[in-house]
Amino acid sequence: MQKSFIKIDSRSIKEGMRFSAPVFFDDGTNMFLAEGKAAKAYHVAALKRWNIPFLLTYGHEVTDSDDQAAPVEELEPLEEL
């Protein structure tokens, strides 16, 4: 199944933004930001310096409320091997 990219205006990228899938440069091949990793100030500066008009992803922006979706269940301790 081929995933279709969503185009993101590079001016909308702000420090701290995260995405549910990798974000690629406008060529669709080279990765700009890994899945779940927050954009840093140097990422935003690079987009401006390199005049990147848009980025591509097949995910969506991840918010803090997405992280708190489900609590982790308690697991049983492992026996020694």
N, CA, C and O atoms as a DFTB+ gen file, in Angstrom:
324 C
 N C O
     1  1       0.829      -1.179       0.000
     2  2       0.000       0.000       0.000
     3  2       0.875       1.243       0.000
     4  3       1.702       1.410       0.897
     5  1       0.717       2.094      -0.955
     6  2       1.472       3.334      -1.070
     7  2       0.864       4.394      -0.161
     8  3      -0.343       4.634      -0.187
     9  1       1.712       5.019       0.638
    10  2       1.233       6.089       1.506
    11  2       1.349       7.405       0.759
    12  3       2.345       7.650       0.079
    13  1       0.345       8.245       0.880
    14  2       0.408       9.529       0.190
    15  2       0.905      10.602       1.150
    16  3       0.491      10.671       2.307
    17  1       1.789      11.421       0.647
    18  2       2.392      12.482       1.446
    19  2       1.439      13.643       1.665
    20  3       0.576      13.935       0.837
    21  1       1.620      14.290       2.792
    22  2       0.934      15.529       3.116
    23  2       1.988      16.627       3.045
    24  3       3.086      16.476       3.580
    25  1       1.654      17.717       2.393
    26  2       2.573      18.834       2.232
    27  2       2.438      19.786       3.427
    28  3       1.330      20.170       3.802
    29  1       3.579      20.161       4.021
    30  2       3.594      21.071       5.170
    31  2       4.401      22.308       4.800
    32  3       5.555      22.195       4.388
    33  1       3.808      23.475       4.942
    34  2       4.525      24.715       4.690
    35  2       5.649      24.817       5.721
    36  3       5.392      24.738       6.922
    37  1       6.882      24.990       5.267
    38  2       8.024      25.002       6.188
    39  2       7.949      26.155       7.187
    40  3       8.541      26.074       8.263
    41  1       7.235      27.218       6.851
    42  2       7.091      28.345       7.792
    43  2       6.218      27.975       8.980
    44  3       6.236      28.672       9.995
    45  1       5.452      26.887       8.873
    46  2       4.590      26.478       9.983
    47  2       5.320      25.589      10.997
    48  3       4.775      25.286      12.059
    49  1       6.546      25.174      10.676
    50  2       7.311      24.337      11.599
    51  2       7.848      25.204      12.736
    52  3       8.547      26.191      12.507
    53  1       7.511      24.821      13.948
    54  2       7.928      25.553      15.148
    55  2       8.733      24.617      16.047
    56  3       8.592      23.397      15.977
    57  1       9.564      25.197      16.878
    58  2      10.361      24.434      17.820
    59  2       9.432      23.616      18.724
    60  3       8.442      24.136      19.239
    61  1       9.754      22.344      18.911
    62  2       8.967      21.465      19.773
    63  2       7.931      20.627      19.036
    64  3       7.381      19.691      19.615
    65  1       7.650      20.941      17.771
    66  2       6.664      20.153      17.009
    67  2       7.191      18.740      16.785
    68  3       8.381      18.533      16.550
    69  1       6.269      17.765      16.864
    70  2       6.597      16.369      16.605
    71  2       5.549      15.791      15.662
    72  3       4.423      16.283      15.589
    73  1       5.936      14.734      14.936
    74  2       5.028      14.115      13.974
    75  2       4.988      12.608      14.179
    76  3       5.940      12.011      14.680
    77  1       3.867      11.998      13.782
    78  2       3.653      10.558      13.967
    79  2       4.370       9.710      12.934
    80  3       4.344       8.482      13.016
    81  1       5.009      10.345      11.966
    82  2       5.762       9.650      10.926
    83  2       6.953      10.535      10.564
    84  3       6.954      11.724      10.883
    85  1       7.957       9.977       9.907
    86  2       9.093      10.809       9.514
    87  2       8.662      11.979       8.632
    88  3       7.678      11.895       7.896
    89  1       9.416      13.065       8.723
    90  2       9.168      14.246       7.891
    91  2      10.338      14.352       6.919
    92  3      11.500      14.273       7.317
    93  1      10.015      14.532       5.643
    94  2      11.033      14.572       4.599
    95  2      11.144      15.968       3.990
    96  3      10.202      16.761       4.023
    97  1      12.328      16.244       3.431
    98  2      12.498      17.482       2.679
    99  2      11.589      17.436       1.454
   100  3      10.945      16.420       1.194
   101  1      11.538      18.523       0.710
   102  2      10.636      18.638      -0.433
   103  2      10.923      17.643      -1.556
   104  3      10.122      17.516      -2.483
   105  1      12.063      16.929      -1.488
   106  2      12.344      15.911      -2.502
   107  2      11.637      14.590      -2.215
   108  3      11.574      13.719      -3.083
   109  1      11.103      14.435      -0.997
   110  2      10.384      13.220      -0.628
   111  2      11.279      12.034      -0.334
   112  3      10.778      10.938      -0.082
   113  1      12.599      12.225      -0.359
   114  2      13.539      11.138      -0.144
   115  2      14.375      11.342       1.116
   116  3      14.504      10.433       1.937
   117  1      14.932      12.521       1.263
   118  2      15.826      12.810       2.386
   119  2      15.037      13.236       3.614
   120  3      14.195      14.132       3.550
   121  1      15.327      12.567       4.754
   122  2      14.577      12.815       5.972
   123  2      15.048      14.091       6.667
   124  3      16.245      14.336       6.813
   125  1      14.087      14.884       7.084
   126  2      14.335      16.102       7.842
   127  2      14.233      15.835       9.335
   128  3      15.058      16.315      10.112
   129  1      13.219      15.069       9.741
   130  2      12.949      14.834      11.153
   131  2      12.398      13.420      11.325
   132  3      11.494      13.006      10.600
   133  1      12.946      12.689      12.284
   134  2      12.490      11.317      12.526
   135  2      11.135      11.309      13.239
   136  3      10.746      12.285      13.880
   137  1      10.444      10.210      13.116
   138  2       9.144      10.037      13.774
   139  2       9.264      10.261      15.278
   140  3      10.123       9.669      15.932
   141  1       8.404      11.114      15.822
   142  2       8.358      11.344      17.255
   143  2       9.418      12.276      17.819
   144  3       9.369      12.608      19.003
   145  1      10.369      12.705      17.007
   146  2      11.430      13.601      17.477
   147  2      10.986      15.049      17.357
   148  3      10.401      15.441      16.347
   149  1      11.261      15.840      18.379
   150  2      10.849      17.245      18.394
   151  2      11.788      18.096      17.547
   152  3      13.002      17.890      17.547
   153  1      11.214      19.048      16.830
   154  2      12.006      20.008      16.056
   155  2      12.740      20.925      17.031
   156  3      12.158      21.416      17.998
   157  1      14.002      21.146      16.768
   158  2      14.838      22.028      17.589
   159  2      15.003      23.360      16.865
   160  3      14.626      23.504      15.702
   161  1      15.568      24.322      17.570
   162  2      15.788      25.650      16.989
   163  2      16.649      25.562      15.737
   164  3      16.417      26.295      14.776
   165  1      17.640      24.676      15.734
   166  2      18.506      24.557      14.557
   167  2      17.772      23.957      13.355
   168  3      18.145      24.232      12.214
   169  1      16.741      23.147      13.586
   170  2      15.929      22.636      12.472
   171  2      15.186      23.785      11.790
   172  3      15.185      23.907      10.566
   173  1      14.557      24.620      12.614
   174  2      13.792      25.756      12.097
   175  2      14.726      26.716      11.358
   176  3      14.385      27.217      10.287
   177  1      15.905      26.968      11.932
   178  2      16.879      27.867      11.301
   179  2      17.365      27.314       9.961
   180  3      17.565      28.069       9.009
   181  1      17.553      26.002       9.891
   182  2      18.017      25.384       8.643
   183  2      16.989      25.548       7.530
   184  3      17.356      25.805       6.384
   185  1      15.718      25.404       7.854
   186  2      14.666      25.573       6.841
   187  2      14.715      26.982       6.241
   188  3      14.570      27.159       5.031
   189  1      14.919      27.969       7.099
   190  2      14.997      29.356       6.626
   191  2      16.271      29.584       5.822
   192  3      16.237      30.177       4.744
   193  1      17.387      29.112       6.350
   194  2      18.684      29.326       5.700
   195  2      18.735      28.667       4.322
   196  3      19.289      29.238       3.383
   197  1      18.165      27.479       4.197
   198  2      18.215      26.738       2.942
   199  2      17.026      27.034       2.027
   200  3      16.916      26.450       0.949
   201  1      16.141      27.932       2.445
   202  2      14.967      28.308       1.640
   203  2      14.135      27.099       1.206
   204  3      13.777      26.963       0.036
   205  1      13.838      26.233       2.162
   206  2      13.011      25.046       1.892
   207  2      11.554      25.499       1.904
   208  3      11.068      25.961       2.937
   209  1      10.843      25.378       0.773
   210  2       9.463      25.881       0.719
   211  2       8.453      25.008       1.469
   212  3       7.505      25.525       2.059
   213  1       8.652      23.692       1.448
   214  2       7.705      22.797       2.117
   215  2       8.390      21.505       2.508
   216  3       9.470      21.181       2.014
   217  1       7.741      20.767       3.410
   218  2       8.190      19.450       3.849
   219  2       7.077      18.456       3.540
   220  3       5.946      18.848       3.253
   221  1       7.405      17.171       3.601
   222  2       6.436      16.117       3.309
   223  2       6.399      15.095       4.430
   224  3       7.439      14.744       4.987
   225  1       5.210      14.615       4.765
   226  2       5.048      13.531       5.724
   227  2       3.776      12.761       5.388
   228  3       2.890      13.284       4.711
   229  1       3.685      11.531       5.857
   230  2       2.436      10.782       5.722
   231  2       1.805      10.600       7.098
   232  3       0.873       9.812       7.265
   233  1       2.325      11.339       8.086
   234  2       1.784      11.294       9.441
   235  2       1.016      12.555       9.766
   236  3       0.511      13.242       8.878
   237  1       0.937      12.849      11.054
   238  2       0.254      14.049      11.535
   239  2       1.029      14.600      12.724
   240  3       1.871      13.905      13.294
   241  1       0.754      15.828      13.095
   242  2       1.425      16.413      14.242
   243  2       0.975      15.702      15.513
   244  3      -0.213      15.436      15.698
   245  1       1.918      15.401      16.374
   246  2       1.637      14.739      17.644
   247  2       1.575      15.808      18.724
   248  3       2.466      16.651      18.832
   249  1       0.515      15.763      19.522
   250  2       0.363      16.711      20.622
   251  2       0.562      15.987      21.943
   252  3       0.614      14.757      21.977
   253  1       0.673      16.741      23.031
   254  2       0.859      16.152      24.356
   255  2      -0.303      15.255      24.739
   256  3      -0.105      14.261      25.439
   257  1      -1.509      15.581      24.298
   258  2      -2.670      14.755      24.633
   259  2      -2.592      13.390      23.954
   260  3      -3.163      12.421      24.454
   261  1      -1.891      13.300      22.816
   262  2      -1.693      12.006      22.140
   263  2      -0.819      11.083      22.984
   264  3      -1.016       9.868      22.984
   265  1       0.153      11.662      23.709
   266  2       1.069      10.877      24.525
   267  2       0.376      10.243      25.727
   268  3       0.829       9.211      26.221
   269  1      -0.700      10.835      26.200
   270  2      -1.376      10.354      27.396
   271  2      -2.580       9.482      27.051
   272  3      -3.514       9.379      27.846
   273  1      -2.571       8.867      25.902
   274  2      -3.715       8.113      25.415
   275  2      -4.093       6.935      26.311
   276  3      -5.255       6.788      26.689
   277  1      -3.114       6.096      26.649
   278  2      -3.441       4.919      27.450
   279  2      -2.344       4.672      28.478
   280  3      -1.158       4.767      28.161
   281  1      -2.733       4.358      29.694
   282  2      -1.712       4.078      30.714
   283  2      -1.040       2.735      30.439
   284  3      -1.637       1.833      29.851
   285  1       0.191       2.626      30.869
   286  2       0.932       1.372      30.694
   287  2       0.477       0.405      31.775
   288  3       0.413       0.757      32.953
   289  1       0.163      -0.813      31.362
   290  2      -0.279      -1.786      32.350
   291  2       0.916      -2.359      33.095
   292  3       2.014      -2.454      32.547
   293  1       0.697      -2.739      34.341
   294  2       1.769      -3.292      35.137
   295  2       2.059      -4.713      34.674
   296  3       1.135      -5.495      34.450
   297  1       3.336      -5.049      34.529
   298  2       3.752      -6.362      34.041
   299  2       4.257      -7.217      35.183
   300  3       4.702      -6.713      36.214
   301  1       4.177      -8.520      34.979
   302  2       4.687      -9.445      35.990
   303  2       6.203      -9.478      35.915
   304  3       6.762      -9.384      34.822
   305  1       6.884      -9.611      37.051
   306  2       8.366      -9.711      37.023
   307  2       8.785     -11.013      36.349
   308  3       8.093     -12.027      36.443
   309  1       9.926     -10.970      35.670
   310  2      10.455     -12.162      35.001
   311  2      11.181     -13.051      35.993
   312  3      11.805     -12.574      36.940
   313  1      11.089     -14.340      35.761
   314  2      11.873     -15.268      36.573
   315  2      13.294     -15.280      36.048
   316  3      13.536     -14.939      34.890
   317  1      14.232     -15.670      36.891
   318  2      15.620     -15.742      36.431
   319  2      15.747     -16.795      35.366
   320  3      15.025     -17.792      35.368
   321  1      16.669     -16.572      34.455
   322  2      16.909     -17.542      33.374
   323  2      17.777     -18.666      33.837
   324  3      18.081     -19.572      33.061
